[in-house]
Amino acid sequence: MEPASFPNTIRMGRRFFFWSDKATAGRRMGEWANGRMGEWRTGSVRALTVRFRRTGTTGRGLCRMAAVLILFSGCGHDSYVTDPDIPQASVEFGDGIEIFTPTDTLIRYFEDFTPASYQDRPAVELQELIGGDIVTHTDLYGYRLIGVDGFYANQPGKEYGDNTWDQLGIGWLDLMDIKVIFETERDPTLKKGHNVKWLIRVEVLRSIDVVWPDGRMLAAVREVEPVTVPDGFPGAGAEGIVLASFVERADPSDLEPEDYFYRVTSEDGTRLPRLLTWEEMHETYYLSEEDRVVMSEVLGPAYRIDLPRTIELEASR
């Protein structure tokens, strides 16, 4: 689309700005373009919508579009962009997103992607945006999508869960509003709260997928309390996580964990030789340094699996 397609459009450097209320937004456009949004006072600016387009390098033409809906509450504090609890990204909002993996920090610039059309708006599929090359096994991780206001779906008080790699395959980033939109009708575990506004950061977290008959939740390894592995187990003396702790972190609160058996499966489909009882889940350990689940040494190597992926609750006792 060319700039002429939009009313009230101006160009500032590589960006095109347009708005629906020129009287409200026009005099603040220079402050936005110069990165001074953090200096605005929330008590003095009413809600407005600002959209901008980015041009590519010379010869590539106008190729990307993004947007931000800025909501000010009138509370008299500085813009939430300067709040210490808000993500302080190294990429300008609307230009792209940061991706934090266990070993690296990456930036994905929107201008490097060719938008598809989703709901008649320019959008990028989340799997494409994040990239399947960021970790070796994408399905062993949870993907925490964080907005510029600090919101994420699994935050305390919400706890809708981080997203699986498969879910990213039915998710989009709307480049007009920089908003995540999932095709929630294709996965009943997705909630409206997963549709994060103003995406700025994605954290890639090693997680165990806890699955029960009518739900699932990713339990991030870093958010489960470790213990010291006792004698008689591989890795004795090292830090490990009791497998039952992942289930407790996932919190299928309407279930009694003692009433279920547990199937532990690795990334390649390998399983522990049998289902575990809840008592045995307290005697099985995840070694994060080795990325391995182990049971008592007397059971032998068959009761060890690498790259654990899921814990499934099965068949009521």
C-alpha positions in Angstrom: 0.0 0.0 0.0 1.2 3.5 -0.8 1.1 6.4 1.6 -1.6 8.0 -0.6 -4.0 5.3 0.5 -4.2 6.8 4.0 -5.6 10.2 5.0 -3.7 12.6 7.3 -0.4 11.0 6.6 3.0 12.6 7.0 6.5 11.3 6.6 9.3 11.7 9.1 12.5 10.0 8.0 11.8 6.3 7.4 8.3 6.5 9.0 4.8 7.4 7.9 2.5 8.6 10.6 -1.3 8.8 10.2 -4.1 9.4 12.6 -7.8 9.8 12.9 -7.8 13.0 14.9 -5.3 15.5 13.6 -6.2 18.2 16.1 -5.5 15.8 19.1 -2.4 14.0 17.8 -0.6 16.3 15.4 1.3 18.5 17.8 2.6 15.5 19.7 3.8 13.7 16.6 7.3 15.2 16.8 7.7 14.1 20.4 6.8 10.5 19.4 9.1 10.5 16.4 12.0 11.7 18.6 11.5 9.0 21.2 10.3 11.3 23.9 7.1 9.4 24.7 8.4 8.7 28.2 8.4 12.4 29.0 4.6 12.7 28.5 2.6 13.1 31.6 -0.4 10.8 31.8 -2.6 13.4 33.3 -2.3 15.8 30.4 -2.8 13.6 27.4 -6.0 11.9 26.4 -6.3 8.6 24.6 -5.3 8.7 20.9 -4.4 6.3 18.2 -1.1 6.7 16.3 -0.1 4.5 13.5 3.1 4.6 11.5 4.6 2.9 8.5 8.2 2.0 8.0 10.1 2.1 4.7 12.6 -0.5 3.7 16.1 0.2 2.4 16.5 2.1 -0.8 14.8 0.3 -3.7 12.6 -1.8 -1.5 9.9 0.8 -1.0 7.2 1.0 1.6 7.0 -2.5 3.1 5.9 -2.6 6.8 3.2 -1.2 9.0 2.8 -1.0 12.7 0.6 0.7 15.3 0.3 1.6 18.9 -2.8 2.4 21.0 -1.6 4.6 23.8 -4.0 4.7 26.8 -3.4 7.3 29.5 -5.3 7.1 32.7 -4.8 10.6 34.1 -3.1 9.3 37.3 -0.4 12.0 37.2 2.6 9.7 36.9 5.0 9.4 34.0 4.2 7.2 31.1 4.3 3.5 31.8 7.1 3.3 29.3 9.5 4.6 32.0 8.1 2.4 34.9 11.0 0.2 36.3 8.8 -2.9 36.1 8.2 -2.4 32.4 10.4 -4.2 29.9 13.3 -1.9 28.9 13.9 -3.1 25.4 16.9 -2.4 23.2 14.6 -2.2 20.1 12.2 0.8 19.6 8.6 -0.2 20.0 7.0 -0.7 16.6 10.3 -1.5 15.0 10.5 -5.1 16.2 10.7 -7.4 19.2 13.4 -8.8 21.5 13.7 -12.5 21.9 15.5 -13.9 25.0 16.6 -17.5 24.8 18.6 -19.4 27.4 21.9 -18.5 25.6 21.3 -15.4 23.5 19.3 -12.2 22.9 17.9 -11.6 19.4 16.1 -8.8 17.7 13.5 -9.4 15.0 12.8 -6.3 12.9 9.4 -6.2 11.3 10.8 -4.8 8.1 12.6 -8.1 7.5 9.3 -9.9 7.1 6.8 -10.0 4.3 3.4 -9.5 5.9 0.5 -11.9 5.2 -3.1 -10.9 5.5 -5.0 -12.0 8.6 -8.5 -10.7 9.3 -7.8 -8.3 6.4 -4.9 -6.7 8.2 -1.1 -7.1 7.7 0.3 -9.7 10.1 3.1 -12.1 10.6 2.7 -15.7 11.9 4.3 -16.0 15.3 6.3 -19.1 14.4 7.8 -17.2 11.5 8.5 -14.1 13.5 10.2 -15.9 16.4 12.0 -18.4 14.2 12.4 -22.2 14.5 16.2 -21.8 14.8 16.4 -20.0 18.1 16.7 -23.2 20.1 17.5 -26.8 19.2 14.2 -28.3 20.2 11.4 -25.7 20.0 8.8 -28.0 21.5 10.7 -28.2 24.8 10.2 -24.5 25.6 7.4 -22.2 26.6 7.1 -18.8 24.9 6.3 -15.9 27.2 4.9 -13.0 25.1 5.3 -9.6 27.0 3.8 -6.3 26.1 5.3 -2.8 26.7 3.0 -2.4 29.7 4.6 -5.5 31.3 1.5 -7.8 30.8 2.0 -11.4 29.9 -0.6 -14.2 30.0 1.0 -16.3 32.8 1.7 -13.4 35.2 0.5 -13.8 38.8 -3.2 -13.3 39.1 -3.8 -14.3 35.5 -1.9 -17.6 35.0 -3.3 -18.5 31.6 0.0 -20.2 30.8 2.9 -19.5 28.5 2.4 -20.6 24.9 3.7 -23.8 23.3 5.5 -23.9 20.0 2.4 -25.5 18.4 0.2 -22.6 19.6 2.6 -20.1 17.9 1.6 -21.8 14.7 -2.0 -20.6 15.1 -1.0 -17.1 16.3 -0.3 -13.9 14.5 1.2 -10.5 15.3 -1.1 -7.8 13.9 1.3 -5.2 12.5 -1.3 -2.4 12.6 -1.7 -2.6 16.4 1.3 -4.7 17.4 -1.1 -7.1 19.0 -0.9 -10.9 19.3 -4.0 -12.7 18.0 -4.5 -16.4 18.4 -7.0 -18.5 16.6 -8.5 -19.5 19.9 -11.2 -21.7 18.3 -8.5 -24.1 17.3 -7.2 -24.7 20.8 -9.5 -24.7 23.8 -6.7 -24.0 26.2 -6.0 -20.6 24.7 -7.7 -17.7 26.4 -8.4 -14.1 25.4 -5.6 -13.1 27.8 -3.1 -14.8 25.5 -3.8 -12.0 22.9 -1.1 -9.7 24.3 -1.2 -6.0 23.2 1.8 -4.0 22.2 4.3 -6.9 22.0 7.9 -6.0 22.7 9.6 -9.1 24.1 9.4 -12.9 23.9 11.1 -15.0 26.6 12.0 -18.6 25.6 11.8 -20.7 28.8 12.8 -24.4 29.2 9.5 -25.9 30.4 7.7 -29.2 31.1 4.2 -29.5 29.6 1.9 -30.8 32.2 -1.3 -32.3 30.6 -4.4 -33.5 32.4 -7.7 -34.7 30.9 -9.2 -31.3 30.2 -6.3 -28.9 30.4 -2.6 -28.3 30.2 0.0 -25.8 31.6 3.7 -25.3 30.9 5.8 -25.2 34.0 8.9 -23.2 33.5 12.0 -24.8 35.0 13.3 -21.6 36.4 10.1 -21.0 38.4 10.1 -24.4 40.2 12.1 -24.6 43.4 15.1 -26.9 43.2 16.4 -29.3 45.9 19.5 -31.3 46.4 19.4 -34.8 44.8 19.8 -37.4 47.6 22.3 -40.3 47.6 21.2 -43.3 45.6 20.2 -41.3 42.6 22.2 -40.3 39.5 23.5 -36.8 40.1 23.4 -37.1 43.8 24.5 -33.9 45.5 23.6 -31.7 42.5 20.5 -29.5 42.2 17.4 -31.2 40.9 13.7 -30.7 40.8 11.2 -33.2 42.2 8.9 -34.1 39.3 5.9 -33.7 41.5 6.8 -30.0 41.8 6.1 -29.4 38.1 2.6 -30.7 38.5 2.1 -28.5 41.6 3.4 -25.5 39.6 1.0 -26.2 36.8 -1.8 -26.4 39.5 -4.6 -28.5 38.0 -6.5 -27.3 41.1 -9.8 -29.2 40.4 -7.9 -32.5 40.5 -6.5 -34.6 43.4 -3.0 -35.5 42.3 -3.0 -38.7 44.4 -5.9 -40.0 42.2 -3.8 -40.1 39.0 -0.9 -42.0 37.4 1.8 -40.1 35.6 3.3 -40.7 32.2 6.7 -39.0 31.6 7.7 -38.6 27.9 10.8 -37.2 26.3 11.1 -35.0 23.2 11.6 -38.0 20.9 8.7 -40.0 22.4 10.8 -42.2 24.8 8.9 -42.9 28.0 9.7 -44.1 31.4 8.9 -47.9 31.4 5.7 -47.5 33.4 3.3 -45.0 34.8 4.3 -43.5 38.1 2.2 -43.0 41.3 2.1 -39.6 43.0 4.4 -41.0 45.7 6.9 -42.0 43.0 6.7 -38.6 41.5 8.2 -37.3 44.7 11.1 -39.8 44.3 11.9 -38.8 40.7 14.2 -35.9 39.8 14.8 -33.6 36.9 18.5 -32.6 36.5 18.5 -29.3 34.7 22.2 -29.3 33.9 21.9 -32.6 32.1 18.3 -32.1 31.0 17.4 -35.5 32.2 14.8 -37.3 34.4 16.2 -39.9 36.8 14.9 -42.4 39.3 16.7 -44.5 41.9 20.0 -46.1 40.7 18.7 -49.6 41.7 16.1 -49.4 38.9 18.8 -49.1 36.3 19.3 -46.9 33.2 15.8 -47.7 31.7 14.4 -45.3 34.4 16.3 -42.3 33.0 15.2 -40.3 30.0 16.8 -37.3 28.4 15.0 -34.1 27.2 11.7 -34.7 29.1 8.8 -32.9 27.4 5.5 -33.9 29.0 4.0 -35.2 32.2 0.6 -36.6 31.5 -2.0 -37.3 34.2 -3.8 -40.5 33.2 -6.5 -42.9 34.4 -8.0 -42.2 37.8 -6.9 -44.7 40.4 
